[in-house]
């Protein structure tokens, strides 16, 4: 029993040292095998093969599950927001007690009371954001919709000495936007999801530990 208690924290430490791929919101799966096609042997000629299901002079554009498509990532987003608020509130109150014969508390009669209140508030804020992401990634068609649109998804993994970098992309492509070179720009893709993440000790050093996040979640200051 004592050995089991000692092994539990050791296993937890070893699990924390294992390098895993960062989580993703990209459409899954990120790769798929082409669908099997029926071969019609009697109709084959000396050069042309009907089993390919593509016309001989057609551009080699992606249109089937398992086909690849090159995405030219050219995302540039700029946003700016500025706000300013100003409020002023003031009020004054004057109260006097009249002198009336026959009322009690004669010492308070004829007293004048005055009160004033002023409240000023001024607030301003400004936020500017600029993002620029360019690159190229080749993805795979994972589904063909009934209207002909293609759901594509893919990942590019780059191994470095300090860790690994992941470039991920998924989205819905209209076949009419695919060029003759089998490429399409990311700005022409619907529901595009682009990720650039990394793992390794450098990225781990920039993340707050789980114990610090635990106390930060409920501490009021």
C-alpha positions, 0 to 999 in steps of 0.5 A: 500500500505504501508503494502505491502511495509513493507511485501516484505522485511520481506518475503525476510528475511524469505525466506533466513532462510528456509533450502533447499536441495543443488542443484544436478547434479545427474540423476533424478528422484533419486527414482522410483516405480517398474513397474506393472507386469502381473499376469498369474494365471493359470500357478501358482503352489503351491510354484512357482509364474510366476508373479515374473518373476524371476527363482527360483534359480536365484541370486537376482540381480537388473535388473528391474526398481525399484530394489535396488542396493548397491554401494560400493564407493571407489574413490581415485584420485590423480593429480599432475602438475608442469610447469616451463618457462624461457625466455631471450631476448637481443638485441643491436643497434649501429648507427653512422652518417657518415660525408658526404660533402654537407649534412645539419645538419653538427653538427650531422655528426660523431655522434655515437648512441648506444642502448641495451635492455634486457628482462628476464622472469622466471615463475614456478608453481606446483599443487597437488590434492588428494581426497579420498571418501569411503562409501556405498549407496543403489540406485534404478534402474530408467531406463533399457537401450535396451542393458540391462545396468541399470541407477541407482540413489539414495540419502542418507540423514543424519539429524544432530543437526546442519543441514543435510548431503546429499550423492548422487550417479547416473550412468550406471551399466553393469549387468555383474559387479554386484556381487551375493550379489547385490553390485557393486564398483563405479569404475565399473560404467559409467557416475558416479556422486557422491556428498557429500553436506550439509546444515545448519548454519555451511555451510552457514557461509562458503559461501560469501553473495550475496551482496559480490558476486555481488560487487566481480563480477565486481570489478577489484581489 
